[in-house]
Amino acid sequence: MQQREQWGTRVGFVLAAIGSAIGLGNIWRFPYVAYENGGGAFFVPYLFAMLTAGIPFLILEFGAGHKYRGSAPQIFAKLSKRWEWVGWWQVLVCFVISIYYVAVVGWSISYLFLAFNQGWGADTGDFFFKEFLALSDGPLNVGGIRWPIFASVVAAWGICWFVLFKGVKKGIETASKIFMPILFVMVLIITVRAVTLPGSHEGLNWLFKPDFKALLDINVWVAAYGQLFYSLSIGFAIMLTYSSYLPKESDINNNAFITAFANCGFSIISGILVFSVLGNMALNQGVGVDKVVKSGVGLAFVTIPKAINYLPSPVFFGTLFFTALIFAGLSSHISICETCVASLMGKFDLNRKKAVTIYCLLGLFTGTIFATNSGLYILDIVDHFINNFGVLTAGLVEIIMLAWFCKLETFQKHINRTSDFAVGNWWLFCLKFVTPLVLGYISVAKLIEDIRVPYGDYPADALFYFGWFVVVMVVVIGFLLQTTTLMGKGAAKSPVESNR
């Protein structure tokens, strides 16, 4: 077994954890979720969700990774040999996310070059869907490879390979120390300029005007918890892996609070940026903000480019925005890939360079489908199913196992021993009751919704092959990986901390 790498500094770990948490969703999902769920009032359930589920779960994962010092499958195998499959389930979820997430990073790279001369034209929607993606008529009509997109995806994988190849300290930590400060500075610069645009105040009014009646709607609270789980990178092996590289004496609790609040702060700043620009766009078009607001890829690659066309400094705005999008995407993609690489190294005793190369080539090959004419359709289906029935469900299984079948007090003692301040009964209560109940409710509600109403009006065959089949296979392959070979001597000798 090889000696486990470590972070060089606490700052390096925190920036890497923040980089994993901060991703494309902070920019294109959070503002829309807040806008749709009570505006300014949404921050009440969001903050409550962060304090009762997000931060407690993050502390637990930091503590478990730090205590057992291994990849996710190794950590679960050390808790019980029968649980290794849960770690592989989470790792395979990461693998699926990594092969489509990088496609969006690739789009961002392409759009960075288009930003220099507003190459997306006046009709940004027509350009994105018909010219750039050249979408086919459905997910089952794959068509051919879009070579300009494929080239950008290769570039994104190349950057990821280079960072991971250099290792935890020289690669991921160094990249995080570069990406994160620059990302925050770029976003702040764009935001400061955006709030001075004509009509920006109207956009911000749409975002922050509170609708306190929304606080009586359970769906608003569910949306707040769901946003937290999606954005903090908890429940699918990333934070377990990153914290396993921490030195023995590390402040777990402070690190978790810093990571969570930095993620929250970035989301709010992104909301100010996006809605200021949308306010200006609505003013120029003579319509209400509600007529131009969108989320997801439509916001990033259709609405924002159109808004940039109206701005006084389109090249400045365009290059900074898409550079920020690239940095946010790459930092998250690197963390997702590292989770898988660490698991390959632990399971098959591979050195880092070999594991990184194998993984990146495998990811590039299997993810080529997202660079085809039907790529966006397939990405949309896979993303929906793997998030709702991969990330959320795997997180639910993890929290039930750790909170109810292990002694949480053991984790608590370990965490408090290395931290400046201690977590107490509130932490235990949140992990045993609040987090499992909320995750369970969301998971069941999503399942019922997808059974009743097929997602996105896609053909049943497409939903089966790119949705349900993928979700089932990550679990099945997780079980198969558990049955191959033992994780190593460390896993076999580690005690089981159960309540039985």
For each residue, the residues with C-beta under 8 A, 3 or more apart:
1: 349 488 489 490
2: 345 349 351
3:
4: 69 70 244 245
5: 167 168 169 245 352
6: 168 169 245 246 247
7: 10 12 13 16 168 169 173 245 246 247
8: 12 169 173
9: 12 13 173
10: 7 13 14 250 251 255
11: 14 15 177
12: 7 8 9 15 16 169 173 174 176 177
13: 7 9 10 16 17 173 242 243 245 246 250 255
14: 10 11 17 18 255 258 259
15: 11 12 18 19 173 176 177 180 181
16: 7 12 13 19 20 172 173 176 242 331 335
17: 13 14 20 21 233 239 242 243 255 259
18: 14 15 21 22 176 180 258 259 262 263 266
19: 15 16 22 176 179 180 331 332 334 335
20: 16 17 23 233 238 239 242 331 332 335 336
21: 17 18 231 232 233 259 260 262 263 332
22: 18 19 26 180 183 231 262 263 266 328 331 332
23: 20 26 231 328 329 331 332
24: 27 28 29 101 104 300 325 328 329 332
25: 28 29 30 230 231
26: 22 23 29 30 231 263 266 267 270 328
27: 24 30 31 270 273 274 300 324 325 328
28: 24 25 31 32 274 295 296 297 299 300
29: 24 25 26 32 33 227 230 231 295 296
30: 25 26 27 33 34 227 231 267 270 271
31: 27 28 34 35 207 267 270 271 274 275 295
32: 28 29 35 36 293 294 295 296 299
33: 29 30 36 37 42 223 227 295
34: 30 31 37 38 39 42 43 46 207 271
35: 31 32 39 206 207 275 293
36: 32 33 223
37: 33 34 42 45 214 217 219 220 223 224
38: 34 41 42 210 211 212 213 214 215 217 220
39: 34 35 42 206 207 208 209 210 211 214
40: 43 207 208 209 210
41: 38 44 210 211 212 214 215 220
42: 33 34 37 38 39 45 46 214 220 223 224
43: 34 40 46 47 268
44: 41 47 48 215
45: 37 42 48 49 215 220 221 223 224 225
46: 34 42 43 49 50 224 227 228 264
47: 43 44 50 51 264
48: 44 45 51 52 221 224
49: 45 46 52 53 54 221 224 225 227 228 438
50: 46 47 53 54 55 228 260 264
51: 47 48 54 55
52: 48 49 56 430 434 435
53: 49 50 56 57 225 228 229 430 434 435 438 439
54: 49 50 51 57 58 228 229 232 234 260
55: 50 51 58 59 256 257 260
56: 52 53 59 60 423 427 430 431 434 435
57: 53 54 60 61 232 234 235 395 399 431 435
58: 54 55 61 62 232 234 239 256 259 260
59: 55 56 62 63 252 253 256 415 423 427
60: 56 57 63 64 399 402 403 408 411 431
61: 57 58 64 65 234 239 240 243
62: 58 59 65 66 239 243 246 252 255 256 415
63: 59 60 66 67 243 252 411 412 414 415
64: 60 61 67 68 75 240 243 402 411
65: 61 62 68 69 75 239 240 241 242 243 244 246
66: 62 63 69 243 244 246 250 252 414 418
67: 63 64 411 414
68: 64 65 74 75 78 79 244 494
69: 4 65 66 244
70: 4 73 74 75 78 244 346 487 490 491
71: 74 75 87 91 237 240 241 244 339 342 343 345 346 347
72: 75 76 87 88 90 91 237 240 241 339 343
73: 70 76 77 84 87 88 91 343 346 347 481 482 487
74: 68 70 71 77 78 84 87 343 346 487 488 490 491
75: 64 65 68 70 71 72 78 79 87 240 244
76: 72 73 79 80 83 84 85 86 87 401
77: 73 74 80 81 83 84 87 487 491 494
78: 68 70 74 75 490 491 494
79: 68 75 76 83 401 402 406 494 496 497
80: 76 77 83 405 496 498
81: 77 84 491 492
82: 85
83: 76 77 79 80 86 87 401
84: 73 74 76 77 81 87 88 481 482 487 491
85: 76 82 88 89 475 478 479 481 482
86: 76 83 89 90 394 397 398 401 478
87: 71 72 73 74 75 76 77 83 84 90 91 237 240 343 478
88: 72 73 84 85 91 92 343 477 478 479 481 482
89: 85 86 92 93 394 397 474 475 478
90: 72 86 87 93 94 235 236 237 240 339 394 398
91: 71 72 73 87 88 94 95 237 339 340 343 478
92: 88 89 95 96 474 477 478
93: 89 90 96 97 236 237 386 390 391 394 474
94: 90 91 97 98 236 237 238 336 337 339 340
95: 91 92 98 99 340 363
96: 92 93 99 100 382 386 390 470 474
97: 93 94 100 101 236 336 383 386 391
98: 94 95 101 102 333 336 337 340 363 367
99: 95 96 102 103 363 366 367 370
100: 96 97 103 104 367 370 378 379 382 383
101: 24 97 98 104 105 329 332 333 336
102: 98 99 105 106 153 156 157 160 333 363 367
103: 99 100 106 107 149 153 367 370 371 375 379
104: 24 100 101 107 108 297 329 379
105: 101 102 108 109 152 153 156 326 329 330 333
106: 102 103 109 110 149 150 152 153 155 156 371
107: 103 104 110 111 132 149 152 297 301
108: 104 105 111 112 300 322 325 326 329
109: 105 106 112 113 152 155 156 326
110: 106 107 113 114 132 148 149 152
111: 107 108 114 115 120 301 305 318 322 325
112: 108 109 115 319 322 323 326
113: 109 110 116 119
114: 110 111 117 118 119 120 305 318
115: 111 112 118 119 308 314 315 318 319 321 322
116: 113 119 315 318 319
117: 114 315
118: 114 115 121 305 308 309 314 315 318
119: 113 114 115 116
120: 111 114 124 127 128 132 305
121: 118 124 126 127
122: 309
123: 126 127
124: 120 121 127 128 301 302 303 305 306 309
125: 128 129 302 306
126: 121 123 129 130 131
127: 120 121 123 124 130 131 132
128: 120 124 125 131 132 133 301 302 305
129: 125 126 132 133 135 376
130: 126 127 133 134 135
131: 126 127 128 134
132: 107 110 120 127 128 129 149 301
133: 128 129 130 146 149 373 375 376
134: 130 131 143 146 373
135: 129 130 373 374 376 377
136: 141 142 143 373 374 377
137: 141
138: 141 374 377 458 459 462
139: 374 377 378 381 458 459 462 466
140: 374 459 461 462
141: 136 137 138 373 374
142: 136 369 372 373 374
143: 134 136 372 373 374
144: 372 373
145: 150 368 371 372
146: 133 134 149 150 371 372 373 375
147: 150 151
148: 110 151 152
149: 103 106 107 110 132 133 146 152 153 371 375
150: 106 145 146 147 153 154 368 371
151: 147 148 154 155
152: 105 106 107 109 110 148 149 155 156
153: 102 103 105 106 149 150 156 157 364 367 370 371
154: 150 151 157 158 364
155: 106 109 151 152 158 159
156: 102 105 106 109 152 153 159 160 329 330 333
157: 102 153 154 160 161 360 363 364
158: 154 155 161 162
159: 155 156 162 163 330
160: 102 156 157 163 164 330 333 334 337 360
161: 157 158 164 165 356 357 360
162: 158 159 165 166 171
163: 159 160 166 171 172 174 175 334
164: 160 161 167 171 172 334 337 338 341 352 356 360
165: 161 162 171 352 353 356 357
166: 162 163 170 171 172 174
167: 5 164 170 171 172 352
168: 5 6 7 171 172 173 245 338
169: 5 6 7 8 12 172 173 174
170: 166 167 173 174
171: 162 163 164 165 166 167 168 174 175
172: 16 163 164 166 167 168 169 175 176 334 335 338
173: 7 8 9 12 13 15 16 168 169 170 176 177
174: 12 163 166 169 170 171 177 178
175: 163 171 172 178 179 330 331 334
176: 12 15 16 18 19 172 173 179 180 331
177: 11 12 15 173 174 180 181
178: 174 175 181 182
179: 19 175 176 182 183 327 330 331
180: 15 18 19 22 176 177 183 184 331
181: 15 177 178 184 185
182: 178 179 185 186 327
183: 22 179 180 186 187 324 327 328 331
184: 180 181 187 188 266
185: 181 182 188 189
186: 182 183 189 190 320 323 324 327
187: 183 184 190 191 266 269 270 273 324
188: 184 185 191 192 269
189: 185 186 192 193 320
190: 186 187 193 194 273 317 320 321 324
191: 187 188 194 195 269 272 273 276
192: 188 189 195 196
193: 189 190 196 197 313 316 317
194: 190 191 197 200 272 273 276 277 280
195: 191 192 200 204 272 276
196: 192 193 200
197: 193 194 200 276 277 279 280 311
198: 280 283
199: 202 203 279 280 281 282 283 284
200: 194 195 196 197 203 204 275 276 277 279 280
201: 204 205 279
202: 199 205 206 279 282 283 289
203: 199 200 206 207 275 276 277 278 279 280 282 289
204: 195 200 201 207 208 272 275 276 279
205: 201 202 208 209 279
206: 35 39 202 203 209 275 278 279 289 290 293
207: 31 34 35 39 40 203 204 271 272 275
208: 39 40 204 205
209: 39 40 205 206
210: 38 39 40 41
211: 38 39 41 214
212: 38 41 215
213: 38 216 217
214: 37 38 39 41 42 211 217 220
215: 38 41 44 45 212 220
216: 213
217: 37 38 213 214 220 221
218: 221 222
219: 37 222 223
220: 37 38 41 42 45 214 215 217 223 224
221: 45 48 49 217 218 224 225
222: 218 219 225 226 438 441 442 445
223: 33 36 37 42 45 219 220 226 227
224: 37 42 45 46 48 49 220 221 227 228
225: 45 49 53 221 222 228 229 438 439 442
226: 222 223 229 230 392 442
227: 29 30 33 46 49 223 224 230 231
228: 46 49 50 53 54 224 225 231 232
229: 53 54 225 226 232 234 235 391 392 395 439 442
230: 25 29 226 227 387 391
231: 21 22 23 25 26 29 30 227 228 263 267
232: 21 54 57 58 228 229 239 259 260 263
233: 17 20 21 236 238 239 332 335
234: 54 57 58 61 229 238 239 395
235: 57 90 229 391 392 394 395 396 398 399 439
236: 90 93 94 97 233 339 390 391 394 395
237: 71 72 87 90 91 93 94 240 241 339 343
238: 20 94 233 234 241 242 335 336 338 339
239: 17 20 58 61 62 65 232 233 234 242 243
240: 61 64 65 71 72 75 87 90 237 243 244 339
241: 65 71 72 237 238 244 245 338 339 342 343
242: 13 16 17 20 65 238 239 245 335 338
243: 13 17 61 62 63 64 65 66 239 240 246 252
244: 4 65 66 68 69 70 71 75 240 241 342
245: 4 5 6 7 13 168 241 242
246: 6 7 13 62 65 66 243 250
247: 6 7 250
248: 418
249: 418
250: 10 13 66 246 247 255 418
251: 10 254 255 418 419 420
252: 59 62 63 66 243 255 256 415 418 419
253: 59 256 257 415 416 419 420 421 422 423
254: 251 257 258 419 420 421
255: 10 13 14 17 62 250 251 252 258 259
256: 55 58 59 62 252 253 259 260
257: 55 253 254 260 261
258: 14 18 254 255 261 262
259: 14 17 18 21 58 232 255 256 262 263
260: 21 50 54 55 58 232 256 257 263 264
261: 257 258 264 265
262: 18 21 22 258 259 265 266
263: 18 21 22 26 231 232 259 260 266 267
264: 46 47 50 260 261 267 268
265: 261 262 268 269
266: 18 22 26 184 187 262 263 269 270
267: 26 30 31 231 263 264 270 271
268: 43 264 265 271 272
269: 187 188 191 265 266 272 273
270: 26 27 30 31 187 266 267 273 274
271: 30 31 34 207 267 268 274 275
272: 191 194 195 204 207 268 269 275 276
273: 27 187 190 191 194 269 270 276 277
274: 27 28 31 270 271 277 278 299 304
275: 31 35 200 203 204 206 207 271 272 278 279 289 293
276: 191 194 195 197 200 203 204 272 273 279 280
277: 194 197 200 203 273 274 280 281 304 307 308 311 317
278: 203 206 274 275 281 282 289 292 293 303 307
279: 197 199 200 201 202 203 204 205 206 275 276 282 283 289
280: 194 197 198 199 200 203 276 277 283 284 307 310 311
281: 199 277 278 284 285 292 303 306 307 310
282: 199 202 203 278 279 285 287 288 289 291 292
283: 198 199 202 279 280 286
284: 199 280 281 310
285: 281 282 291 292
286: 283
287: 282 291 292
288: 282 291
289: 202 203 206 275 278 279 282 292 293
290: 206 293
291: 282 285 287 288
292: 278 281 282 285 287 289 303 307
293: 32 35 206 275 278 289 290 299 303
294: 32 298 299 302 303
295: 28 29 31 32 33 298 299
296: 28 29 32 299 300
297: 28 104 107 300 301 302 376
298: 294 295 301 302 303
299: 28 32 274 293 294 295 296 302 303 304
300: 24 27 28 108 296 297 303 304 325
301: 107 111 124 128 132 297 298 304 305
302: 124 125 128 294 297 298 299 305 306
303: 124 278 281 292 293 294 298 299 300 306 307
304: 274 277 299 300 301 307 308 321
305: 111 114 118 120 124 128 301 302 308 309 318
306: 124 125 281 302 303 309 310
307: 277 278 280 281 292 303 304 310 311
308: 115 118 277 304 305 311 314 317 318 321
309: 118 122 124 305 306 314
310: 280 281 284 306 307
311: 197 277 280 307 308 314 317
312:
313: 193 316 317
314: 115 118 308 309 311 317 318
315: 115 116 117 118 318 319
316: 193 313 319 320
317: 190 193 277 308 311 313 314 320 321
318: 111 114 115 116 118 305 308 314 315 321 322
319: 112 115 116 315 316 322 323
320: 186 189 190 316 317 323 324
321: 115 190 304 308 317 318 324 325
322: 108 111 112 115 318 319 325 326
323: 112 186 319 320 326 327
324: 27 183 186 187 190 320 321 327 328
325: 24 27 108 111 300 321 322 328 329
326: 105 108 109 112 322 323 329 330
327: 179 182 183 186 323 324 330 331
328: 22 23 24 26 27 183 324 325 331 332
329: 23 24 101 104 105 108 156 325 326 332 333
330: 105 156 159 160 175 179 326 327 333 334
331: 16 19 20 22 23 175 176 179 180 183 327 328 334 335
332: 19 20 21 22 23 24 101 233 328 329 335 336
333: 98 101 102 105 156 160 329 330 336 337
334: 19 160 163 164 172 175 330 331 337 338
335: 16 19 20 172 233 238 242 331 332 338 339
336: 20 94 97 98 101 238 332 333 339 340
337: 94 98 160 164 333 334 340 341 359 360 363
338: 164 168 172 238 241 242 334 335 341 342
339: 71 72 90 91 94 236 237 238 240 241 335 336 342 343
340: 91 94 95 98 336 337 343 344 359
341: 164 337 338 344 345 352 355 356 359
342: 71 241 244 338 339 345 346
343: 71 72 73 74 87 88 91 237 241 339 340 346 347
344: 340 341 347 348 350 355 358 359
345: 2 71 341 342 348 349 350 351 352 355
346: 70 71 73 74 342 343 349 487 488
347: 71 73 343 344 481 484 485 487
348: 344 345 355
349: 1 2 345 346 488
350: 344 345 354 355 358
351: 2 345 354 355
352: 5 164 165 167 341 345 355 356
353: 165 356 357
354: 350 351 357 358
355: 341 344 345 348 350 351 352 358 359
356: 161 164 165 341 352 353 359 360
357: 161 165 353 354 360 361
358: 344 350 354 355 361 362
359: 337 340 341 344 355 356 362 363
360: 157 160 161 164 337 356 357 363 364
361: 357 358 364 365
362: 358 359 365 366
363: 95 98 99 102 157 337 359 360 366 367
364: 153 154 157 360 361 367 368
365: 361 362 368
366: 99 362 363 369
367: 98 99 100 102 103 153 363 364 370 371
368: 145 150 364 365 371 372
369: 142 366 372 374 375 378
370: 99 100 103 153 367 375 378 379
371: 103 106 145 146 149 150 153 367 368 375
372: 142 143 144 145 146 368 369 375 378
373: 133 134 135 136 141 142 143 144 146
374: 135 136 138 139 140 141 142 143 369 377 378
375: 103 133 146 149 369 370 371 372 378 379
376: 129 133 135 297 379 380
377: 135 136 138 139 374 380 381 458 462
378: 100 139 369 370 372 374 375 381 382 462 466
379: 100 103 104 370 375 376 382 383
380: 376 377 383 384 456
381: 139 377 378 384 385 455 456 458 462 463 466 467
382: 96 100 378 379 385 386 466 467 470
383: 97 100 379 380 386 387
384: 380 381 387 388 455 456 467
385: 381 382 388 389 390 450 455 466 467 468 470 471
386: 93 96 97 382 383 389 390 391 470 471 474
387: 230 383 384 390 391 392
388: 384 385 391 392 393 443 446 447 450
389: 385 386 392 393 443 446 447 471
390: 93 96 236 385 386 387 393 394 471 474
391: 93 97 229 230 235 236 386 387 388 394 395
392: 226 229 235 387 388 389 395 396 439 442 443 446
393: 388 389 390 396 397 443
394: 86 89 90 93 235 236 390 391 397 398
395: 57 229 234 235 236 391 392 398 399 439
396: 235 392 393 399 400 436 439 440 443
397: 86 89 393 394 400 401
398: 86 90 235 394 395 401 402
399: 57 60 235 395 396 402 403 431 435 436 439
400: 396 397 403 404 405 436
401: 76 79 83 86 397 398 404 405 406
402: 60 64 79 398 399 405 406 408 411 431
403: 60 399 400 406 408 431 432 435 436
404: 400 401 432 436 499
405: 80 400 401 402 498 499
406: 79 401 402 403 410 411 497 498 499
407: 410 411 497 498 499
408: 60 402 403 411 412 428 431 432
409: 412 413 428
410: 406 407 413 414 497
411: 60 63 64 67 402 406 407 408 414 415
412: 63 408 409 415 416 423 427 428
413: 409 410 416 417
414: 63 66 67 410 411 417 418
415: 59 62 63 252 253 411 412 418 419 423
416: 253 412 413 419 422 423
417: 413 414
418: 66 248 249 250 251 252 414 415
419: 251 252 253 254 415 416 422 423
420: 251 253 254
421: 253 254
422: 253 416 419
423: 56 59 253 412 415 416 419 426 427
424: 427 428
425: 428 429
426: 423 429 430
427: 56 59 412 423 424 430 431
428: 408 409 412 424 425 431 432
429: 425 426 432 433 434
430: 52 53 56 426 427 433 434 435
431: 56 57 60 399 402 403 408 427 428 434 435 436
432: 403 404 408 428 429 436
433: 429 430 436 437
434: 52 53 56 429 430 431 437 438
435: 52 53 56 57 399 403 430 431 438 439
436: 396 399 400 403 404 431 432 433 439 440
437: 433 434 440 441
438: 49 53 222 225 434 435 441 442
439: 53 225 229 235 392 395 396 399 435 436 442 443
440: 396 436 437 443 444
441: 222 437 438 444 445
442: 222 225 226 229 392 438 439 445 446
443: 388 389 392 393 396 439 440 446 447
444: 440 441 447 448
445: 222 441 442 448 449
446: 388 389 392 442 443 449 450
447: 388 389 443 444 450 451
448: 444 445 451 452
449: 445 446 452 453
450: 385 388 446 447 453 454 455
451: 447 448
452: 448 449
453: 449 450
454: 450 457 458 460 463
455: 381 384 385 450 458 463 467
456: 380 381 384
457: 454
458: 138 139 377 381 454 455 462 463
459: 138 139 140 462 463
460: 454 463 464
461: 140 464 465
462: 138 139 140 377 378 381 458 459 465 466 467
463: 381 454 455 458 459 460 466 467 468
464: 460 461 467 468 469
465: 461 462 469 470
466: 139 378 381 382 385 462 463 469 470
467: 381 382 384 385 455 462 463 464 470 471
468: 385 463 464 471 472
469: 464 465 466 472 473
470: 96 382 385 386 465 466 467 473 474
471: 385 386 389 390 467 468 474 475
472: 468 469 475 476
473: 469 470 476 477
474: 89 92 93 96 386 390 470 471 477 478
475: 85 89 471 472 478 479
476: 472 473 479 480
477: 88 92 473 474 480 481
478: 85 86 87 88 89 91 92 474 475 481 482
479: 85 88 475 476 482 483
480: 476 477 483 484
481: 73 84 85 88 347 477 478 484
482: 73 84 85 88 478 479
483: 479 480
484: 347 480 481
485: 347
486: 489 491 492
487: 70 73 74 77 84 346 347 490 491 492
488: 1 74 346 349 491 492
489: 1 486 492 493
490: 1 70 74 78 487 493 494
491: 70 74 77 78 81 84 486 487 488 494
492: 81 486 487 488 489
493: 489 490
494: 68 77 78 79 490 491
495:
496: 79 80
497: 79 406 407 410
498: 80 405 406 407
499: 404 405 406 407
500:
